[in-house]
């Protein structure tokens, strides 16, 4: 069982420029875990407030969103170099990304003149969960692992579609991935809730079969359910009770002293919102500890 490099760091919040002052205050007050969107930060020019937070003892994980490891082409060496340099600049013990593809083309051998331009999806697209797609993903993950100076953790995304060719469920797919590559698992309970809301299934049943012994840390985020009963994974609203209950269930499985939990909030965010949502996360974690 691979030990999480950030085990025991408790509850933290993702670094966002709009609340950098508040996050620095939280770091000085004892928050020890955060995450920065890798594409938004230059390794040689870290934001001054982030540097102060690092000096205050904050562990910051670079979190990539554009690598596209489930795509049909190998990961871009420049993107990998950026992640590696950022991990070194922040002194991070790991890097994280997603089990997704984000672009298509061009052919690596230059033969596809019709589709020579790269097509960007603009969001994280789920892989077809097949043996062939898994083989491509495994190869790409291994390439990334060789290029990075620290372990790589991969996150389950919020999927709103399932490809017709799919032959295994998400739990089997992620377990096969971690077994083949030894990568760590970034478990996003809000994404799992969103996926099951869109495609059906019981998130607890899936969780019980996921590679929980590989979990590096846990994501939680907000969203809302509209009047038609559709859940929207916005990262811009407060967390729903369903997501918090799922978090409590996860912490009960992993143990309250296990992998840390990170709150993601991307827009409509200020210091008061972050503190209020962090209190709700801590309450959910504490509830799991009481039940344990």
FENVEN-V74641 format. One record per helix or strand of 3 or more residues. SS is the DSSP state (alpha for helix, beta for strand). FROM is the first residue (numbers start at 1). TO is the last residue. If there is no record, write none. Layout:
# FENVEN-V74641
SS,FROM,TO
SS,FROM,TO
This chain:
# FENVEN-V74641
beta,11,13
alpha,17,29
beta,33,37
alpha,38,40
alpha,48,55
beta,59,63
alpha,77,90
beta,94,98
beta,101,104
beta,119,125
alpha,131,147
beta,151,155
alpha,170,181
beta,184,188
alpha,189,199
alpha,203,208
alpha,212,214
beta,215,221
alpha,241,254
beta,261,264
alpha,271,291
